[in-house]
Amino acid sequence: MNTALPSPTNLELAEHRHSPSGRRKVAAAASLALLGSVLLGFSGCQSSQPTPFTPEDRAPETSMKLSEGDLVRIVFPGATNLNMLQQIRRDGKMSLPLVGEVTAAGLTPDELEKEVLRLYEPQLLQKEVRVALDSSAYPVYVNGAVLRPGKIMLDRPMTALEAISEAGINHARANLKKVSVTRREGATLKHYELNLKAVLEGKSQTPFYLKPSDIIFIPEKKI
């Protein structure tokens, strides 16, 4: 079950703020506190055993569900006058010319494409519509042996290694053989273990792409 992780107390901050080793301890404690606060927001229990990989787990988030604020590009190859760029409103809907409201949040681009085609089909000579996510931003969290732990906002598909590089890999401390990714799917948490050292050395060619709100933890090397 999820348990709260300790955060630095005011006394600890006062005692160590002038010491280099103390500052490192305080930063590490703060990083753990951030990770704990994010994990506590999840419901359900997490298995101690890593979840086996599937192709969908590693694949780019082409099937990501759309959410409010996303910009969606809709293209009609046979009726270019209908081409449009729509933003999903807070209520999860878009207002489309000629057909009215359509719920987009919670659908993948492919699912929305089918729905838009269904709505417009009676008016189209060429029964074809293309829907693509034009821009989006979602958070992932990087903690552990990195230089800049915390939240990273992604506006494109990104691998776990790229996100860790964005946060700054602490090569002296980071154990890249045992990187973990915690992912929420519905009411459950999945835990994945990655050997990113093998990726850096060219021994593995399969990237692990992140999904919204993934939590990445890089443990320290054992001395």
Protein Blocks (a to p, Z undefined) as FASTA:
>chain_A
ZZddddddfklmmmmmmpmklmmmmmmmmmmmmmmmmmmmpgcjddfbdcdddfklmpcc
fkbccdehiacddddfklmklgccddddfkopacdehklpadfehpafklmmmmmmmmmm
mmpmblcdddddfbdcdddddehjdfbgcjdddfbdcdfklmmmmnopafklmcfklccc
dddehjbccdddddfklmmnopaccdcdddehiacddddddZZ
